[in-house]
Each structure stands twice: as structure tokens, then as C-alpha cells.
Amino acid sequence: MCRSNDAIDKNEVITNTIAYVQNALEGEGTGHDWWHIDRVTKLTKKIAEKENANMFICIMAALLHDIADEKLNESEKIGIKKVRSWLASQSVDHEATEQIMDIITSISFKGGNGLQLNSVEAKVVQDADRLDAIGAIGIARCFVYSGATSSPIHDPFIKPREHMTKEEYRHNKSTAINHFYEKLLKLKDLMNTETGKQLAIERHRFMEMFLDEFYEEWEGRR
């Protein structure tokens, strides 16, 4: 039986979880590696403090959110089972486990088909994860992921997809540049928290500047 969170050493659980995630994501090459998790966790702490969210729940969800991701598992079901098993091994109680699992299973973009969020903690972690998908880091991750999935940089004859199902978003081919229009440029206006909204402004502007320069170079004007 899981002990109450008051009876566990939360810092020890977090330290153990960091080691677990580092090991699990070693060699990951799509931009969902340990350093993505590290950045999201740092942003999560920053936002959670300002939004008065439960810090332990937020940090644990940030650390584990990609362990369950269907992109990194045979299925989402298998990934979710991994996270539950880990939390049980750390004696995280039922209530906290369900809070963490709710965050992990609800924050994904899924081609604009994501779920409604039920807590400030979920909003905090989703904002942190989305912030790492935009700005300079977001641009870098976009092209890493496109390379890993053999997607072209740009093809003017392939138009950005609209109104995609989750399956179409995951599996249909597109381009790196199209990904800006299909997802990245939408994220600024989808932030949940005031802190997230403020942090997104400059990152969004940087992506717009990048795209302006990209098209100038693509057409040979610069």
C-alpha cells in the first residue's frame, strides 16, 4: 500500500525520478530527450511558484510526462503503465498518483485535439511543455524531430494541414516549416496561465522573425 505523501521524502522521490527519466530517455533523438525534460521542469517550477500550484505534483508530472508519450512507446497504454509502476515503486499515494496521471494524459497537443484541463497544476505543466516547443529551442526541436521522422525542411507544394484528427497529426507526413503553422504558432494563444502567456510572447516573436528570414533565404533574396 502506498504511504501518504506526508510520509515520503519528496526530495528523494524527485531525485530518484530524475535518475529514472535520465536513464529511460538516454539516446532519445527526436527532441524529447532528458534535456527537454530538464528545461520543462525548470519552467514548471518558475510558473508553479507564481501560480501557487502544488510544486511536488507539478515537478513529478513534468519529469514523467514523456515517459508515457505514445511517440516513445509501443502504445500510450504501455507508457501510462510505466509511469504508474514507477510512482508505485516510490510509494506515492493514490491521490497524488491520480493527479500526476491526469496531467500526463491530458496535456498533449494531439493536433489541436487535446483534452480539457482539470487543475492549475495541469495548466502549469502544459504551459511549460508548450513553451519548450516555441522560441529558439522550439525551432531547434522542430528540425531535429523532422530529421528523425524523415520529413523535409520545406516544400512549397505541401500545404499546412488544418482540422486534423489526432491520428492524422501523428502519422500523416508534412514538413518542418508546416509544423510552425500546424502547431507552434498556435501555442502562444493557447497558454493557460498569466505567467505562461507572458513568457510566450518573446518566443513567439522570435519564431516569426525566423520564418521571415527563412523565406527570404529560400527565395534567394538574402
C-alpha positions in Angstrom: 0.0 0.0 0.0 1.3 3.5 -0.9 2.1 5.7 2.0 0.7 9.2 2.4 2.8 11.8 0.7 3.4 13.3 4.2 5.3 10.1 5.0 7.6 10.1 2.0 10.7 12.2 1.4 9.5 14.2 -1.6 13.0 15.4 -2.4 14.2 11.8 -2.5 11.3 10.8 -4.8 12.2 13.7 -7.1 15.9 12.8 -7.1 15.0 9.1 -7.9 12.7 10.2 -10.6 15.3 12.4 -12.3 17.7 9.4 -12.4 14.9 7.2 -13.8 13.9 9.6 -16.5 17.6 10.3 -17.5 18.1 6.6 -17.9 14.9 6.0 -19.8 15.5 8.8 -22.3 19.2 8.1 -22.9 19.9 8.3 -26.6 16.5 9.7 -27.5 16.9 11.6 -30.8 13.6 13.3 -31.6 13.8 16.3 -29.2 12.1 14.5 -26.4 15.3 13.8 -24.6 16.4 14.4 -21.0 17.3 18.0 -21.7 13.8 18.7 -22.9 12.5 17.3 -19.6 15.1 19.3 -17.7 14.0 22.6 -19.4 10.3 21.8 -18.9 10.9 21.1 -15.2 12.7 24.4 -14.7 9.9 26.3 -16.5 7.4 24.3 -14.4 9.0 25.4 -11.2 9.0 29.0 -12.3 5.4 29.0 -13.3 4.1 26.9 -10.4 5.7 29.3 -7.9 3.9 32.3 -9.5 0.6 30.4 -9.9 0.6 29.0 -6.4 0.4 25.4 -7.7 1.3 22.2 -5.8 5.1 22.1 -6.5 5.6 18.3 -5.9 2.7 17.3 -8.2 3.9 19.8 -10.9 7.5 18.6 -10.8 6.7 14.9 -10.9 4.3 15.4 -13.8 6.9 17.5 -15.7 9.6 14.9 -15.1 7.4 12.0 -16.2 5.3 13.5 -18.9 7.2 12.0 -21.9 7.7 8.6 -20.3 4.1 7.9 -21.2 4.1 9.5 -24.6 2.9 7.2 -27.4 5.8 8.6 -29.6 8.3 6.9 -27.3 6.3 3.7 -26.6 4.6 0.9 -28.4 1.4 2.4 -27.3 0.1 5.1 -25.0 -1.3 2.4 -22.7 2.1 0.8 -22.2 3.6 4.2 -21.5 0.9 5.0 -18.9 1.6 1.7 -17.2 5.3 2.5 -16.9 4.5 5.8 -15.1 2.0 4.1 -12.7 4.5 1.4 -11.9 7.2 4.0 -11.2 5.0 6.0 -8.9 4.0 2.9 -7.0 7.7 2.0 -6.6 8.2 5.3 -4.9 5.3 4.9 -2.6 3.4 8.0 -4.0 -0.1 7.8 -2.6 -3.2 7.2 -4.6 -4.5 10.8 -4.7 -1.1 12.2 -5.8 -0.7 9.4 -8.4 -4.1 10.2 -9.9 -3.3 13.9 -10.0 0.0 13.2 -11.8 -1.6 10.8 -14.2 -4.4 13.2 -15.0 -1.8 15.8 -16.0 0.3 13.4 -18.1 -2.6 12.1 -20.0 -4.3 15.5 -20.7 -1.6 18.0 -21.6 -0.6 16.7 -25.1 -1.5 19.0 -28.1 -2.6 16.0 -30.3 -3.1 18.1 -33.4 -5.3 20.5 -31.5 -7.4 17.7 -30.2 -6.2 17.9 -26.6 -8.3 17.4 -23.5 -9.8 19.9 -21.2 -7.5 20.5 -18.2 -8.9 19.9 -14.7 -6.3 21.6 -12.4 -4.0 24.6 -12.1 -1.2 22.0 -11.9 -2.1 20.6 -15.4 -2.2 24.1 -16.8 1.2 24.9 -15.3 2.9 21.8 -16.8 1.2 22.2 -20.1 2.4 25.8 -20.4 5.9 24.7 -19.5 5.9 21.9 -22.1 4.5 24.2 -24.8 7.0 26.9 -24.0 9.8 24.5 -24.8 8.1 23.9 -28.2 8.4 27.5 -29.2 11.2 30.2 -29.5 14.8 29.3 -30.3 14.6 25.9 -28.6 11.3 25.2 -30.3 12.8 25.9 -33.7 15.8 23.6 -32.9 13.5 20.8 -31.7 11.2 21.1 -34.7 14.0 20.4 -37.1 15.5 17.6 -35.0 12.1 15.9 -34.9 11.6 16.4 -38.7 15.0 14.9 -39.4 14.3 11.9 -37.1 11.0 11.3 -38.9 12.5 11.9 -42.4 10.3 14.9 -43.1 11.6 17.5 -45.5 12.6 21.0 -44.3 10.1 22.7 -46.7 8.1 22.0 -49.8 6.0 24.9 -51.2 3.7 22.4 -52.8 2.8 20.7 -49.5 0.4 23.0 -47.6 -0.1 23.1 -43.8 -2.8 20.7 -42.6 -5.9 22.0 -41.0 -8.6 20.4 -38.8 -6.6 17.2 -38.3 -7.6 14.2 -36.2 -5.2 13.0 -33.6 -4.2 10.1 -35.9 -3.6 12.4 -38.9 -1.5 14.7 -36.8 0.6 11.8 -35.6 1.0 9.8 -38.7 0.5 11.8 -41.9 3.6 13.3 -43.5 4.2 17.1 -43.5 7.2 19.4 -43.4 9.3 21.1 -40.7 8.1 24.6 -41.9 4.5 23.4 -42.0 4.8 22.4 -38.3 5.1 26.0 -37.4 1.6 26.7 -38.8 0.1 23.4 -37.7 1.2 23.8 -34.1 4.0 26.1 -33.0 2.5 29.4 -34.0 -0.8 28.5 -32.3 0.7 27.9 -28.9 1.1 31.5 -27.7 -2.7 31.9 -27.7 -3.3 28.6 -26.1 -1.3 29.3 -22.9 -3.3 28.8 -19.7 -1.6 30.9 -17.0 -0.7 34.5 -17.0 2.9 33.6 -16.4 2.9 31.3 -19.4 1.3 33.9 -21.6 4.0 36.5 -20.7 6.8 34.0 -21.3 5.3 33.0 -24.7 5.3 36.5 -26.2 9.0 36.8 -27.0 9.4 33.2 -28.0 6.5 33.6 -30.5 8.1 36.8 -31.9 11.4 35.0 -32.4 9.7 32.3 -34.5 8.0 34.9 -36.7 11.4 36.6 -37.3 12.9 33.2 -38.1 10.2 32.5 -40.7 10.6 35.9 -42.3 14.3 35.2 -42.7 13.8 31.7 -43.8 11.5 32.7 -46.7 13.9 35.5 -47.8 16.8 33.0 -48.0 14.6 30.3 -49.6 13.8 32.7 -52.4 17.4 33.8 -52.8 16.6 37.4 -51.8 19.2 37.3 -49.0 
